[in-house]
Amino acid sequence: MSYAVNDIEIAAPEEALDEKQLSQRACTELLRQRAMQVGLLDAADPAPEQGAISEAASAAIEALIAQELAGPEPDEAACRRHYEANAKHYAQGERLQVRHILFAVTPGVDVGLLRQKAEGHLIELRASEPAAFTAAAKSLSNCPSGAEGGQLGWLTANDCAPEFARELFGRNEIGVLPRLVHSRFGLHIVAIDAREPGRLPAFEQVKAAVAQQMRQQHQISAVRQYLQTLAADARLEGVDLQRASSPLVQ
């Protein structure tokens, strides 16, 4: 099977890519080609190699998004509403007592099969006694903490990779989480044994952070819609962005 966007190959047939990886490559190529169309990138820019684009293409895509998808600045009233609705996300000093089991994503691993394996163990552990997690961590985890039953101890958000922290902090969940947590290291089964709530700062202290968060949320939504429009007018081979189970942009 071939994988291409408007006849530009985005993956070689021998590459073992999952749907999410193909979707991300296709989205990047759609943006790269659009940057050429509007004159932000030289038409001679080289096609991507194994998903890697040129520095010029990366800069052009950033310029494209800034040029075509700039949104309105959030006013103070909107920022206050967002702050009040998402107060937990702005708490400072929240701590969690965490255990995990890591299924590492390494070169050549079949990510689909790895996810199936991890999901199977997740279902089993959610229906098991707490001691089963310790035993599973010792036998399954690719993290050195597996020898200690997966214990990571007390963590703050700053102790974790950002994508890992987003799935754990600012929530109420206790026990084995009902979903796999994805990080740059792989797939994690996570158990939260205890939470210590953080202190909520005054709105004035975090107003700039709230405004930035709102800008990012707007941009994510705008880019997703933009990509859907580009995809509708493109010739796609081997990838269906409308059917992709993951967001078009991470």
HELIX and SHEET records of a PDB file:
HELIX    1   1 GLU A   19  GLN A   37  1                                  19    
HELIX    2   2 GLU A   55  GLU A   68  1                                  14    
HELIX    3   3 GLU A   76  ALA A   85  1                                  10    
HELIX    4   4 ALA A   87  TYR A   90  5                                   4    
HELIX    5   5 VAL A  111  ARG A  126  1                                  16    
HELIX    6   6 ALA A  131  LEU A  140  1                                  10    
HELIX    7   7 PRO A  144  GLU A  148  5                                   5    
HELIX    8   8 ALA A  157  ASP A  159  5                                   3    
HELIX    9   9 PRO A  162  LEU A  168  1                                   7    
HELIX   10  10 PHE A  203  ALA A  232  1                                  30    
SHEET    1   A 3 ILE A   8  ALA A  11  0                                        
SHEET    2   A 3 TYR A   3  VAL A   5 -1                                        
SHEET    3   A 3 LEU A 236  GLU A 237 -1                                        
SHEET    1   B 4 GLN A 151  LEU A 155  0                                        
SHEET    2   B 4 ARG A  95  ALA A 104 -1                                        
SHEET    3   B 4 GLY A 186  GLU A 196 -1                                        
SHEET    4   B 4 GLY A 175  VAL A 176 -1                                        
SHEET    1   C 4 GLN A 151  LEU A 155  0                                        
SHEET    2   C 4 ARG A  95  ALA A 104 -1                                        
SHEET    3   C 4 GLY A 186  GLU A 196 -1                                        
SHEET    4   C 4 VAL A 181  SER A 183 -1                                        
END                                                                             
